[in-house]
C-alpha cells in the first residue's frame, strides 16, 4: 500500500491516476491502463473521464476510435498532485 492509499483509500480513479504518474512521459491506451492496473476497460473509461474534463489528463485521438492518454504536466493542478504525491511518499516512508 502506498502513501495515497494509506491516506485516501483505494479507488479506481486513484489507481488510474497513480498509473499515469508512474509513466508520466508515456501516452497509453485505455486497454494499456486496464492491463497495468487490473481494472476493467469500462472502469478505466469511466474514471478517466473526470481527469480529462479537469485537464489533469490529456486525451489524444489516433484515428476515429483509438484514444491515448497521459498526464498534462503543464497543468497547475497536475503539478500540485505530483508534488503532493512525491512529498507524501517521503513523509510516510
PDB file of N, CA, C and O in Angstrom:
ATOM      1  N   UNK A   1       0.847  -1.180   0.000  1.00  0.00           N
ATOM      2  CA  UNK A   1       0.000   0.000   0.000  1.00  0.00           C
ATOM      3  C   UNK A   1       0.890   1.241   0.000  1.00  0.00           C
ATOM      4  O   UNK A   1       1.783   1.375   0.837  1.00  0.00           O
ATOM      5  N   UNK A   2       0.640   2.142  -0.942  1.00  0.00           N
ATOM      6  CA  UNK A   2       1.449   3.353  -0.990  1.00  0.00           C
ATOM      7  C   UNK A   2       0.793   4.466  -0.179  1.00  0.00           C
ATOM      8  O   UNK A   2      -0.277   4.279   0.401  1.00  0.00           O
ATOM      9  N   UNK A   3       1.436   5.609  -0.146  1.00  0.00           N
ATOM     10  CA  UNK A   3       1.011   6.713   0.716  1.00  0.00           C
ATOM     11  C   UNK A   3      -0.389   7.218   0.381  1.00  0.00           C
ATOM     12  O   UNK A   3      -1.176   7.488   1.288  1.00  0.00           O
ATOM     13  N   UNK A   4      -0.714   7.350  -0.901  1.00  0.00           N
ATOM     14  CA  UNK A   4      -2.041   7.830  -1.259  1.00  0.00           C
ATOM     15  C   UNK A   4      -3.127   6.886  -0.771  1.00  0.00           C
ATOM     16  O   UNK A   4      -4.157   7.328  -0.262  1.00  0.00           O
ATOM     17  N   UNK A   5      -2.900   5.593  -0.924  1.00  0.00           N
ATOM     18  CA  UNK A   5      -3.879   4.610  -0.455  1.00  0.00           C
ATOM     19  C   UNK A   5      -4.021   4.648   1.058  1.00  0.00           C
ATOM     20  O   UNK A   5      -5.125   4.503   1.583  1.00  0.00           O
ATOM     21  N   UNK A   6      -2.911   4.842   1.764  1.00  0.00           N
ATOM     22  CA  UNK A   6      -2.965   4.915   3.225  1.00  0.00           C
ATOM     23  C   UNK A   6      -3.843   6.066   3.690  1.00  0.00           C
ATOM     24  O   UNK A   6      -4.596   5.926   4.654  1.00  0.00           O
ATOM     25  N   UNK A   7      -3.749   7.194   3.015  1.00  0.00           N
ATOM     26  CA  UNK A   7      -4.467   8.389   3.437  1.00  0.00           C
ATOM     27  C   UNK A   7      -5.896   8.435   2.879  1.00  0.00           C
ATOM     28  O   UNK A   7      -6.835   8.750   3.611  1.00  0.00           O
ATOM     29  N   UNK A   8      -6.063   8.124   1.598  1.00  0.00           N
ATOM     30  CA  UNK A   8      -7.351   8.315   0.938  1.00  0.00           C
ATOM     31  C   UNK A   8      -8.098   7.032   0.609  1.00  0.00           C
ATOM     32  O   UNK A   8      -9.252   7.087   0.185  1.00  0.00           O
ATOM     33  N   UNK A   9      -7.468   5.885   0.795  1.00  0.00           N
ATOM     34  CA  UNK A   9      -8.090   4.623   0.417  1.00  0.00           C
ATOM     35  C   UNK A   9      -7.842   4.322  -1.050  1.00  0.00           C
ATOM     36  O   UNK A   9      -7.290   5.144  -1.782  1.00  0.00           O
ATOM     37  N   UNK A  10      -8.252   3.150  -1.464  1.00  0.00           N
ATOM     38  CA  UNK A  10      -8.007   2.725  -2.840  1.00  0.00           C
ATOM     39  C   UNK A  10      -9.292   2.862  -3.646  1.00  0.00           C
ATOM     40  O   UNK A  10     -10.317   2.259  -3.328  1.00  0.00           O
ATOM     41  N   UNK A  11      -9.209   3.666  -4.690  1.00  0.00           N
ATOM     42  CA  UNK A  11     -10.330   3.822  -5.607  1.00  0.00           C
ATOM     43  C   UNK A  11      -9.828   3.580  -7.023  1.00  0.00           C
ATOM     44  O   UNK A  11      -8.625   3.635  -7.280  1.00  0.00           O
ATOM     45  N   UNK A  12     -10.737   3.316  -7.927  1.00  0.00           N
ATOM     46  CA  UNK A  12     -10.353   3.099  -9.320  1.00  0.00           C
ATOM     47  C   UNK A  12      -9.721   4.358  -9.910  1.00  0.00           C
ATOM     48  O   UNK A  12      -8.737   4.275 -10.645  1.00  0.00           O
ATOM     49  N   UNK A  13     -10.282   5.518  -9.590  1.00  0.00           N
ATOM     50  CA  UNK A  13      -9.734   6.754 -10.141  1.00  0.00           C
ATOM     51  C   UNK A  13      -8.321   7.013  -9.613  1.00  0.00           C
ATOM     52  O   UNK A  13      -7.446   7.456 -10.356  1.00  0.00           O
ATOM     53  N   UNK A  14      -8.108   6.736  -8.334  1.00  0.00           N
ATOM     54  CA  UNK A  14      -6.772   6.901  -7.752  1.00  0.00           C
ATOM     55  C   UNK A  14      -5.790   5.916  -8.405  1.00  0.00           C
ATOM     56  O   UNK A  14      -4.641   6.269  -8.671  1.00  0.00           O
ATOM     57  N   UNK A  15      -6.234   4.712  -8.655  1.00  0.00           N
ATOM     58  CA  UNK A  15      -5.393   3.697  -9.287  1.00  0.00           C
ATOM     59  C   UNK A  15      -4.971   4.138 -10.685  1.00  0.00           C
ATOM     60  O   UNK A  15      -3.810   3.980 -11.061  1.00  0.00           O
ATOM     61  N   UNK A  16      -5.901   4.687 -11.450  1.00  0.00           N
ATOM     62  CA  UNK A  16      -5.592   5.167 -12.799  1.00  0.00           C
ATOM     63  C   UNK A  16      -4.638   6.359 -12.737  1.00  0.00           C
ATOM     64  O   UNK A  16      -3.678   6.432 -13.504  1.00  0.00           O
ATOM     65  N   UNK A  17      -4.901   7.274 -11.838  1.00  0.00           N
ATOM     66  CA  UNK A  17      -4.033   8.445 -11.699  1.00  0.00           C
ATOM     67  C   UNK A  17      -2.614   8.040 -11.320  1.00  0.00           C
ATOM     68  O   UNK A  17      -1.649   8.569 -11.871  1.00  0.00           O
ATOM     69  N   UNK A  18      -2.482   7.106 -10.383  1.00  0.00           N
ATOM     70  CA  UNK A  18      -1.140   6.638  -9.996  1.00  0.00           C
ATOM     71  C   UNK A  18      -0.454   5.946 -11.161  1.00  0.00           C
ATOM     72  O   UNK A  18       0.753   6.104 -11.344  1.00  0.00           O
ATOM     73  N   UNK A  19      -1.187   5.193 -11.941  1.00  0.00           N
ATOM     74  CA  UNK A  19      -0.610   4.530 -13.119  1.00  0.00           C
ATOM     75  C   UNK A  19      -0.029   5.567 -14.069  1.00  0.00           C
ATOM     76  O   UNK A  19       1.082   5.403 -14.572  1.00  0.00           O
ATOM     77  N   UNK A  20      -0.781   6.630 -14.313  1.00  0.00           N
ATOM     78  CA  UNK A  20      -0.297   7.686 -15.208  1.00  0.00           C
ATOM     79  C   UNK A  20       0.877   8.442 -14.600  1.00  0.00           C
ATOM     80  O   UNK A  20       1.786   8.854 -15.321  1.00  0.00           O
ATOM     81  N   UNK A  21       0.870   8.629 -13.278  1.00  0.00           N
ATOM     82  CA  UNK A  21       2.004   9.300 -12.628  1.00  0.00           C
ATOM     83  C   UNK A  21       3.256   8.426 -12.666  1.00  0.00           C
ATOM     84  O   UNK A  21       4.372   8.943 -12.706  1.00  0.00           O
ATOM     85  N   UNK A  22       3.076   7.116 -12.655  1.00  0.00           N
ATOM     86  CA  UNK A  22       4.218   6.208 -12.732  1.00  0.00           C
ATOM     87  C   UNK A  22       4.815   6.155 -14.136  1.00  0.00           C
ATOM     88  O   UNK A  22       5.943   5.693 -14.311  1.00  0.00           O
ATOM     89  N   UNK A  23       4.073   6.620 -15.133  1.00  0.00           N
ATOM     90  CA  UNK A  23       4.526   6.639 -16.527  1.00  0.00           C
ATOM     91  C   UNK A  23       4.254   8.032 -17.112  1.00  0.00           C
ATOM     92  O   UNK A  23       3.503   8.157 -18.079  1.00  0.00           O
ATOM     93  N   UNK A  24       4.854   9.071 -16.539  1.00  0.00           N
ATOM     94  CA  UNK A  24       4.470  10.445 -16.893  1.00  0.00           C
ATOM     95  C   UNK A  24       4.789  10.870 -18.320  1.00  0.00           C
ATOM     96  O   UNK A  24       4.180  11.814 -18.823  1.00  0.00           O
ATOM     97  N   UNK A  25       5.704  10.216 -18.970  1.00  0.00           N
ATOM     98  CA  UNK A  25       6.090  10.624 -20.328  1.00  0.00           C
ATOM     99  C   UNK A  25       5.459   9.759 -21.412  1.00  0.00           C
ATOM    100  O   UNK A  25       5.688   9.982 -22.601  1.00  0.00           O
ATOM    101  N   UNK A  26       4.666   8.774 -21.002  1.00  0.00           N
ATOM    102  CA  UNK A  26       4.088   7.828 -21.955  1.00  0.00           C
ATOM    103  C   UNK A  26       2.639   8.152 -22.267  1.00  0.00           C
ATOM    104  O   UNK A  26       1.852   8.433 -21.363  1.00  0.00           O
ATOM    105  N   UNK A  27       2.289   8.114 -23.531  1.00  0.00           N
ATOM    106  CA  UNK A  27       0.891   8.110 -23.930  1.00  0.00           C
ATOM    107  C   UNK A  27       0.465   6.649 -23.946  1.00  0.00           C
ATOM    108  O   UNK A  27       1.174   5.805 -24.494  1.00  0.00           O
ATOM    109  N   UNK A  28      -0.671   6.345 -23.360  1.00  0.00           N
ATOM    110  CA  UNK A  28      -1.117   4.967 -23.299  1.00  0.00           C
ATOM    111  C   UNK A  28      -2.597   4.874 -23.635  1.00  0.00           C
ATOM    112  O   UNK A  28      -3.325   5.864 -23.563  1.00  0.00           O
ATOM    113  N   UNK A  29      -3.027   3.691 -23.998  1.00  0.00           N
ATOM    114  CA  UNK A  29      -4.408   3.422 -24.364  1.00  0.00           C
ATOM    115  C   UNK A  29      -5.206   3.013 -23.130  1.00  0.00           C
ATOM    116  O   UNK A  29      -4.631   2.652 -22.104  1.00  0.00           O
ATOM    117  N   UNK A  30      -6.532   3.072 -23.236  1.00  0.00           N
ATOM    118  CA  UNK A  30      -7.382   2.587 -22.146  1.00  0.00           C
ATOM    119  C   UNK A  30      -7.052   1.140 -21.812  1.00  0.00           C
ATOM    120  O   UNK A  30      -6.967   0.766 -20.643  1.00  0.00           O
ATOM    121  N   UNK A  31      -6.867   0.329 -22.855  1.00  0.00           N
ATOM    122  CA  UNK A  31      -6.583  -1.086 -22.614  1.00  0.00           C
ATOM    123  C   UNK A  31      -5.234  -1.273 -21.924  1.00  0.00           C
ATOM    124  O   UNK A  31      -5.073  -2.198 -21.128  1.00  0.00           O
ATOM    125  N   UNK A  32      -4.272  -0.414 -22.218  1.00  0.00           N
ATOM    126  CA  UNK A  32      -2.973  -0.486 -21.555  1.00  0.00           C
ATOM    127  C   UNK A  32      -3.088  -0.140 -20.079  1.00  0.00           C
ATOM    128  O   UNK A  32      -2.482  -0.797 -19.233  1.00  0.00           O
ATOM    129  N   UNK A  33      -3.867   0.894 -19.772  1.00  0.00           N
ATOM    130  CA  UNK A  33      -4.089   1.265 -18.375  1.00  0.00           C
ATOM    131  C   UNK A  33      -4.820   0.146 -17.653  1.00  0.00           C
ATOM    132  O   UNK A  33      -4.487  -0.185 -16.515  1.00  0.00           O
ATOM    133  N   UNK A  34      -5.818  -0.438 -18.312  1.00  0.00           N
ATOM    134  CA  UNK A  34      -6.573  -1.542 -17.713  1.00  0.00           C
ATOM    135  C   UNK A  34      -5.654  -2.718 -17.415  1.00  0.00           C
ATOM    136  O   UNK A  34      -5.755  -3.331 -16.352  1.00  0.00           O
ATOM    137  N   UNK A  35      -4.764  -3.036 -18.338  1.00  0.00           N
ATOM    138  CA  UNK A  35      -3.848  -4.160 -18.143  1.00  0.00           C
ATOM    139  C   UNK A  35      -2.896  -3.896 -16.974  1.00  0.00           C
ATOM    140  O   UNK A  35      -2.670  -4.780 -16.148  1.00  0.00           O
ATOM    141  N   UNK A  36      -2.344  -2.699 -16.902  1.00  0.00           N
ATOM    142  CA  UNK A  36      -1.395  -2.364 -15.837  1.00  0.00           C
ATOM    143  C   UNK A  36      -2.066  -2.357 -14.473  1.00  0.00           C
ATOM    144  O   UNK A  36      -1.502  -2.844 -13.493  1.00  0.00           O
ATOM    145  N   UNK A  37      -3.278  -1.801 -14.411  1.00  0.00           N
ATOM    146  CA  UNK A  37      -3.952  -1.614 -13.126  1.00  0.00           C
ATOM    147  C   UNK A  37      -4.787  -2.803 -12.681  1.00  0.00           C
ATOM    148  O   UNK A  37      -5.098  -2.936 -11.498  1.00  0.00           O
ATOM    149  N   UNK A  38      -5.153  -3.667 -13.621  1.00  0.00           N
ATOM    150  CA  UNK A  38      -6.046  -4.778 -13.285  1.00  0.00           C
ATOM    151  C   UNK A  38      -7.513  -4.376 -13.274  1.00  0.00           C
ATOM    152  O   UNK A  38      -8.372  -5.177 -12.907  1.00  0.00           O
ATOM    153  N   UNK A  39      -7.807  -3.141 -13.674  1.00  0.00           N
ATOM    154  CA  UNK A  39      -9.186  -2.680 -13.758  1.00  0.00           C
ATOM    155  C   UNK A  39      -9.772  -3.070 -15.112  1.00  0.00           C
ATOM    156  O   UNK A  39      -9.036  -3.331 -16.064  1.00  0.00           O
ATOM    157  N   UNK A  40     -11.081  -3.107 -15.188  1.00  0.00           N
ATOM    158  CA  UNK A  40     -11.722  -3.395 -16.472  1.00  0.00           C
ATOM    159  C   UNK A  40     -11.612  -2.168 -17.382  1.00  0.00           C
ATOM    160  O   UNK A  40     -11.441  -1.038 -16.923  1.00  0.00           O
ATOM    161  N   UNK A  41     -11.714  -2.429 -18.673  1.00  0.00           N
ATOM    162  CA  UNK A  41     -11.658  -1.363 -19.666  1.00  0.00           C
ATOM    163  C   UNK A  41     -12.753  -0.333 -19.384  1.00  0.00           C
ATOM    164  O   UNK A  41     -12.506   0.871 -19.465  1.00  0.00           O
ATOM    165  N   UNK A  42     -13.951  -0.795 -19.058  1.00  0.00           N
ATOM    166  CA  UNK A  42     -15.060   0.129 -18.805  1.00  0.00           C
ATOM    167  C   UNK A  42     -14.831   0.955 -17.537  1.00  0.00           C
ATOM    168  O   UNK A  42     -15.220   2.121 -17.485  1.00  0.00           O
ATOM    169  N   UNK A  43     -14.211   0.370 -16.524  1.00  0.00           N
ATOM    170  CA  UNK A  43     -13.900   1.124 -15.304  1.00  0.00           C
ATOM    171  C   UNK A  43     -12.894   2.220 -15.596  1.00  0.00           C
ATOM    172  O   UNK A  43     -13.044   3.347 -15.125  1.00  0.00           O
ATOM    173  N   UNK A  44     -11.873   1.895 -16.366  1.00  0.00           N
ATOM    174  CA  UNK A  44     -10.865   2.900 -16.723  1.00  0.00           C
ATOM    175  C   UNK A  44     -11.521   4.028 -17.515  1.00  0.00           C
ATOM    176  O   UNK A  44     -11.263   5.202 -17.251  1.00  0.00           O
ATOM    177  N   UNK A  45     -12.359   3.685 -18.473  1.00  0.00           N
ATOM    178  CA  UNK A  45     -13.036   4.704 -19.284  1.00  0.00           C
ATOM    179  C   UNK A  45     -13.904   5.603 -18.403  1.00  0.00           C
ATOM    180  O   UNK A  45     -13.968   6.813 -18.618  1.00  0.00           O
ATOM    181  N   UNK A  46     -14.562   5.018 -17.424  1.00  0.00           N
ATOM    182  CA  UNK A  46     -15.450   5.782 -16.541  1.00  0.00           C
ATOM    183  C   UNK A  46     -14.669   6.743 -15.652  1.00  0.00           C
ATOM    184  O   UNK A  46     -15.063   7.899 -15.498  1.00  0.00           O
ATOM    185  N   UNK A  47     -13.563   6.278 -15.064  1.00  0.00           N
ATOM    186  CA  UNK A  47     -12.846   7.110 -14.090  1.00  0.00           C
ATOM    187  C   UNK A  47     -11.844   8.065 -14.723  1.00  0.00           C
ATOM    188  O   UNK A  47     -11.410   9.021 -14.079  1.00  0.00           O
ATOM    189  N   UNK A  48     -11.474   7.820 -15.969  1.00  0.00           N
ATOM    190  CA  UNK A  48     -10.527   8.746 -16.606  1.00  0.00           C
ATOM    191  C   UNK A  48     -11.246   9.985 -17.147  1.00  0.00           C
ATOM    192  O   UNK A  48     -10.626  11.031 -17.337  1.00  0.00           O
ATOM    193  N   UNK A  49     -12.539   9.866 -17.391  1.00  0.00           N
ATOM    194  CA  UNK A  49     -13.303  10.990 -17.953  1.00  0.00           C
ATOM    195  C   UNK A  49     -13.210  12.256 -17.096  1.00  0.00           C
ATOM    196  O   UNK A  49     -12.964  13.327 -17.651  1.00  0.00           O
ATOM    197  N   UNK A  50     -13.397  12.189 -15.760  1.00  0.00           N
ATOM    198  CA  UNK A  50     -13.260  13.420 -14.966  1.00  0.00           C
ATOM    199  C   UNK A  50     -11.831  13.971 -14.961  1.00  0.00           C
ATOM    200  O   UNK A  50     -11.634  15.180 -14.839  1.00  0.00           O
ATOM    201  N   UNK A  51     -10.848  13.099 -15.091  1.00  0.00           N
ATOM    202  CA  UNK A  51      -9.459  13.557 -15.149  1.00  0.00           C
ATOM    203  C   UNK A  51      -9.191  14.317 -16.444  1.00  0.00           C
ATOM    204  O   UNK A  51      -8.422  15.278 -16.464  1.00  0.00           O
ATOM    205  N   UNK A  52      -9.830  13.879 -17.516  1.00  0.00           N
ATOM    206  CA  UNK A  52      -9.731  14.588 -18.797  1.00  0.00           C
ATOM    207  C   UNK A  52     -10.519  15.896 -18.716  1.00  0.00           C
ATOM    208  O   UNK A  52     -10.049  16.933 -19.185  1.00  0.00           O
ATOM    209  N   UNK A  53     -11.709  15.851 -18.127  1.00  0.00           N
ATOM    210  CA  UNK A  53     -12.545  17.052 -18.016  1.00  0.00           C
ATOM    211  C   UNK A  53     -11.860  18.164 -17.220  1.00  0.00           C
ATOM    212  O   UNK A  53     -12.051  19.345 -17.509  1.00  0.00           O
ATOM    213  N   UNK A  54     -11.070  17.790 -16.226  1.00  0.00           N
ATOM    214  CA  UNK A  54     -10.370  18.786 -15.406  1.00  0.00           C
ATOM    215  C   UNK A  54      -8.996  19.137 -15.970  1.00  0.00           C
ATOM    216  O   UNK A  54      -8.257  19.916 -15.369  1.00  0.00           O
ATOM    217  N   UNK A  55      -8.655  18.565 -17.119  1.00  0.00           N
ATOM    218  CA  UNK A  55      -7.400  18.833 -17.824  1.00  0.00           C
ATOM    219  C   UNK A  55      -6.173  18.319 -17.067  1.00  0.00           C
ATOM    220  O   UNK A  55      -5.052  18.756 -17.328  1.00  0.00           O
ATOM    221  N   UNK A  56      -6.386  17.399 -16.139  1.00  0.00           N
ATOM    222  CA  UNK A  56      -5.262  16.747 -15.458  1.00  0.00           C
ATOM    223  C   UNK A  56      -4.647  15.710 -16.382  1.00  0.00           C
ATOM    224  O   UNK A  56      -3.445  15.450 -16.335  1.00  0.00           O
ATOM    225  N   UNK A  57      -5.483  15.125 -17.218  1.00  0.00           N
ATOM    226  CA  UNK A  57      -5.042  14.135 -18.204  1.00  0.00           C
ATOM    227  C   UNK A  57      -5.384  14.661 -19.587  1.00  0.00           C
ATOM    228  O   UNK A  57      -6.451  15.235 -19.807  1.00  0.00           O
ATOM    229  N   UNK A  58      -4.466  14.455 -20.506  1.00  0.00           N
ATOM    230  CA  UNK A  58      -4.658  14.838 -21.902  1.00  0.00           C
ATOM    231  C   UNK A  58      -5.113  13.608 -22.683  1.00  0.00           C
ATOM    232  O   UNK A  58      -4.542  12.526 -22.549  1.00  0.00           O
ATOM    233  N   UNK A  59      -6.135  13.789 -23.488  1.00  0.00           N
ATOM    234  CA  UNK A  59      -6.604  12.732 -24.383  1.00  0.00           C
ATOM    235  C   UNK A  59      -6.243  13.133 -25.808  1.00  0.00           C
ATOM    236  O   UNK A  59      -6.562  14.236 -26.252  1.00  0.00           O
ATOM    237  N   UNK A  60      -5.574  12.224 -26.520  1.00  0.00           N
ATOM    238  CA  UNK A  60      -5.227  12.479 -27.912  1.00  0.00           C
ATOM    239  C   UNK A  60      -5.795  11.345 -28.761  1.00  0.00           C
ATOM    240  O   UNK A  60      -5.430  10.182 -28.585  1.00  0.00           O
ATOM    241  N   UNK A  61      -6.691  11.693 -29.681  1.00  0.00           N
ATOM    242  CA  UNK A  61      -7.229  10.662 -30.566  1.00  0.00           C
ATOM    243  C   UNK A  61      -6.211  10.244 -31.622  1.00  0.00           C
ATOM    244  O   UNK A  61      -5.461  11.067 -32.148  1.00  0.00           O
ATOM    245  N   UNK A  62      -6.203   8.965 -31.913  1.00  0.00           N
ATOM    246  CA  UNK A  62      -5.406   8.416 -33.014  1.00  0.00           C
ATOM    247  C   UNK A  62      -6.395   7.711 -33.933  1.00  0.00           C
ATOM    248  O   UNK A  62      -6.736   6.550 -33.709  1.00  0.00           O
ATOM    249  N   UNK A  63      -6.840   8.388 -34.935  1.00  0.00           N
ATOM    250  CA  UNK A  63      -7.866   7.825 -35.789  1.00  0.00           C
ATOM    251  C   UNK A  63      -9.243   8.068 -35.201  1.00  0.00           C
ATOM    252  O   UNK A  63      -9.425   8.927 -34.337  1.00  0.00           O
ATOM    253  N   UNK A  64     -10.215   7.293 -35.686  1.00  0.00           N
ATOM    254  CA  UNK A  64     -11.596   7.526 -35.285  1.00  0.00           C
ATOM    255  C   UNK A  64     -11.959   6.881 -33.951  1.00  0.00           C
ATOM    256  O   UNK A  64     -12.789   7.422 -33.220  1.00  0.00           O
ATOM    257  N   UNK A  65     -11.368   5.752 -33.617  1.00  0.00           N
ATOM    258  CA  UNK A  65     -11.797   5.037 -32.420  1.00  0.00           C
ATOM    259  C   UNK A  65     -10.705   4.829 -31.387  1.00  0.00           C
ATOM    260  O   UNK A  65     -10.989   4.328 -30.299  1.00  0.00           O
ATOM    261  N   UNK A  66      -9.485   5.190 -31.684  1.00  0.00           N
ATOM    262  CA  UNK A  66      -8.384   4.953 -30.748  1.00  0.00           C
ATOM    263  C   UNK A  66      -8.039   6.259 -30.045  1.00  0.00           C
ATOM    264  O   UNK A  66      -7.862   7.300 -30.678  1.00  0.00           O
ATOM    265  N   UNK A  67      -7.947   6.177 -28.717  1.00  0.00           N
ATOM    266  CA  UNK A  67      -7.592   7.348 -27.917  1.00  0.00           C
ATOM    267  C   UNK A  67      -6.395   6.995 -27.047  1.00  0.00           C
ATOM    268  O   UNK A  67      -6.286   5.876 -26.546  1.00  0.00           O
ATOM    269  N   UNK A  68      -5.498   7.962 -26.873  1.00  0.00           N
ATOM    270  CA  UNK A  68      -4.376   7.777 -25.959  1.00  0.00           C
ATOM    271  C   UNK A  68      -4.467   8.838 -24.868  1.00  0.00           C
ATOM    272  O   UNK A  68      -5.097   9.881 -25.038  1.00  0.00           O
ATOM    273  N   UNK A  69      -3.819   8.542 -23.744  1.00  0.00           N
ATOM    274  CA  UNK A  69      -3.905   9.414 -22.578  1.00  0.00           C
ATOM    275  C   UNK A  69      -2.535   9.562 -21.936  1.00  0.00           C
ATOM    276  O   UNK A  69      -1.727   8.633 -21.954  1.00  0.00           O
ATOM    277  N   UNK A  70      -2.278  10.739 -21.367  1.00  0.00           N
ATOM    278  CA  UNK A  70      -1.137  10.914 -20.478  1.00  0.00           C
ATOM    279  C   UNK A  70      -1.375  12.131 -19.598  1.00  0.00           C
ATOM    280  O   UNK A  70      -2.294  12.918 -19.830  1.00  0.00           O
ATOM    281  N   UNK A  71      -0.533  12.268 -18.591  1.00  0.00           N
ATOM    282  CA  UNK A  71      -0.666  13.391 -17.675  1.00  0.00           C
ATOM    283  C   UNK A  71      -0.408  14.703 -18.398  1.00  0.00           C
ATOM    284  O   UNK A  71       0.464  14.784 -19.263  1.00  0.00           O
ATOM    285  N   UNK A  72      -1.159  15.716 -18.045  1.00  0.00           N
ATOM    286  CA  UNK A  72      -0.910  17.057 -18.555  1.00  0.00           C
ATOM    287  C   UNK A  72       0.040  17.736 -17.574  1.00  0.00           C
ATOM    288  O   UNK A  72      -0.393  18.403 -16.635  1.00  0.00           O
ATOM    289  N   UNK A  73       1.315  17.561 -17.798  1.00  0.00           N
ATOM    290  CA  UNK A  73       2.329  18.066 -16.872  1.00  0.00           C
ATOM    291  C   UNK A  73       2.434  19.594 -16.878  1.00  0.00           C
ATOM    292  O   UNK A  73       3.138  20.166 -16.045  1.00  0.00           O
ATOM    293  N   UNK A  74       1.750  20.252 -17.797  1.00  0.00           N
ATOM    294  CA  UNK A  74       1.736  21.713 -17.842  1.00  0.00           C
ATOM    295  C   UNK A  74       0.605  22.292 -16.992  1.00  0.00           C
ATOM    296  O   UNK A  74       0.600  23.489 -16.707  1.00  0.00           O
ATOM    297  N   UNK A  75      -0.337  21.470 -16.592  1.00  0.00           N
ATOM    298  CA  UNK A  75      -1.487  21.905 -15.811  1.00  0.00           C
ATOM    299  C   UNK A  75      -1.079  22.128 -14.355  1.00  0.00           C
ATOM    300  O   UNK A  75      -0.408  21.282 -13.762  1.00  0.00           O
ATOM    301  N   UNK A  76      -1.479  23.256 -13.781  1.00  0.00           N
ATOM    302  CA  UNK A  76      -1.099  23.572 -12.397  1.00  0.00           C
ATOM    303  C   UNK A  76      -1.640  22.552 -11.402  1.00  0.00           C
ATOM    304  O   UNK A  76      -0.957  22.202 -10.440  1.00  0.00           O
ATOM    305  N   UNK A  77      -2.857  22.074 -11.625  1.00  0.00           N
ATOM    306  CA  UNK A  77      -3.426  21.063 -10.717  1.00  0.00           C
ATOM    307  C   UNK A  77      -2.618  19.771 -10.780  1.00  0.00           C
ATOM    308  O   UNK A  77      -2.376  19.141  -9.750  1.00  0.00           O
ATOM    309  N   UNK A  78      -2.204  19.379 -11.967  1.00  0.00           N
ATOM    310  CA  UNK A  78      -1.388  18.171 -12.114  1.00  0.00           C
ATOM    311  C   UNK A  78      -0.059  18.330 -11.393  1.00  0.00           C
ATOM    312  O   UNK A  78       0.403  17.410 -10.717  1.00  0.00           O
ATOM    313  N   UNK A  79       0.550  19.493 -11.539  1.00  0.00           N
ATOM    314  CA  UNK A  79       1.821  19.758 -10.848  1.00  0.00           C
ATOM    315  C   UNK A  79       1.650  19.638  -9.337  1.00  0.00           C
ATOM    316  O   UNK A  79       2.504  19.072  -8.656  1.00  0.00           O
ATOM    317  N   UNK A  80       0.548  20.170  -8.813  1.00  0.00           N
ATOM    318  CA  UNK A  80       0.283  20.072  -7.374  1.00  0.00           C
ATOM    319  C   UNK A  80       0.081  18.624  -6.931  1.00  0.00           C
ATOM    320  O   UNK A  80       0.573  18.213  -5.880  1.00  0.00           O
ATOM    321  N   UNK A  81      -0.641  17.861  -7.738  1.00  0.00           N
ATOM    322  CA  UNK A  81      -0.891  16.450  -7.403  1.00  0.00           C
ATOM    323  C   UNK A  81       0.422  15.679  -7.372  1.00  0.00           C
ATOM    324  O   UNK A  81       0.672  14.911  -6.443  1.00  0.00           O
ATOM    325  N   UNK A  82       1.254  15.878  -8.376  1.00  0.00           N
ATOM    326  CA  UNK A  82       2.542  15.176  -8.431  1.00  0.00           C
ATOM    327  C   UNK A  82       3.421  15.582  -7.257  1.00  0.00           C
ATOM    328  O   UNK A  82       4.048  14.731  -6.625  1.00  0.00           O
ATOM    329  N   UNK A  83       3.469  16.871  -6.962  1.00  0.00           N
ATOM    330  CA  UNK A  83       4.265  17.356  -5.837  1.00  0.00           C
ATOM    331  C   UNK A  83       3.743  16.775  -4.517  1.00  0.00           C
ATOM    332  O   UNK A  83       4.528  16.319  -3.685  1.00  0.00           O
ATOM    333  N   UNK A  84       2.433  16.793  -4.329  1.00  0.00           N
ATOM    334  CA  UNK A  84       1.821  16.242  -3.122  1.00  0.00           C
ATOM    335  C   UNK A  84       2.133  14.753  -2.991  1.00  0.00           C
ATOM    336  O   UNK A  84       2.508  14.282  -1.917  1.00  0.00           O
ATOM    337  N   UNK A  85       1.976  14.022  -4.084  1.00  0.00           N
ATOM    338  CA  UNK A  85       2.226  12.576  -4.093  1.00  0.00           C
ATOM    339  C   UNK A  85       3.684  12.285  -3.716  1.00  0.00           C
ATOM    340  O   UNK A  85       3.957  11.388  -2.919  1.00  0.00           O
ATOM    341  N   UNK A  86       4.602  13.038  -4.288  1.00  0.00           N
ATOM    342  CA  UNK A  86       6.023  12.852  -4.003  1.00  0.00           C
ATOM    343  C   UNK A  86       6.335  13.138  -2.541  1.00  0.00           C
ATOM    344  O   UNK A  86       7.005  12.349  -1.876  1.00  0.00           O
ATOM    345  N   UNK A  87       5.848  14.265  -2.045  1.00  0.00           N
ATOM    346  CA  UNK A  87       6.121  14.646  -0.657  1.00  0.00           C
ATOM    347  C   UNK A  87       5.431  13.720   0.329  1.00  0.00           C
ATOM    348  O   UNK A  87       6.012  13.394   1.364  1.00  0.00           O
ATOM    349  N   UNK A  88       4.220  13.288   0.044  1.00  0.00           N
ATOM    350  CA  UNK A  88       3.503  12.374   0.928  1.00  0.00           C
ATOM    351  C   UNK A  88       4.252  11.047   1.034  1.00  0.00           C
ATOM    352  O   UNK A  88       4.362  10.481   2.122  1.00  0.00           O
ATOM    353  N   UNK A  89       4.763  10.554  -0.080  1.00  0.00           N
ATOM    354  CA  UNK A  89       5.552   9.315  -0.033  1.00  0.00           C
ATOM    355  C   UNK A  89       6.812   9.482   0.802  1.00  0.00           C
ATOM    356  O   UNK A  89       7.202   8.562   1.521  1.00  0.00           O
ATOM    357  N   UNK A  90       7.455  10.648   0.717  1.00  0.00           N
ATOM    358  CA  UNK A  90       8.662  10.898   1.524  1.00  0.00           C
ATOM    359  C   UNK A  90       8.329  10.930   3.001  1.00  0.00           C
ATOM    360  O   UNK A  90       9.069  10.366   3.807  1.00  0.00           O
ATOM    361  N   UNK A  91       7.239  11.572   3.377  1.00  0.00           N
ATOM    362  CA  UNK A  91       6.861  11.715   4.775  1.00  0.00           C
ATOM    363  C   UNK A  91       6.418  10.384   5.388  1.00  0.00           C
ATOM    364  O   UNK A  91       6.734  10.096   6.542  1.00  0.00           O
ATOM    365  N   UNK A  92       5.695   9.585   4.626  1.00  0.00           N
ATOM    366  CA  UNK A  92       5.127   8.348   5.169  1.00  0.00           C
ATOM    367  C   UNK A  92       6.019   7.122   4.996  1.00  0.00           C
ATOM    368  O   UNK A  92       5.650   6.027   5.421  1.00  0.00           O
ATOM    369  N   UNK A  93       7.165   7.288   4.390  1.00  0.00           N
ATOM    370  CA  UNK A  93       8.075   6.127   4.236  1.00  0.00           C
ATOM    371  C   UNK A  93       8.780   5.808   5.502  1.00  0.00           C
ATOM    372  O   UNK A  93       9.575   4.869   5.547  1.00  0.00           O
TER     373      UNK A  93
END
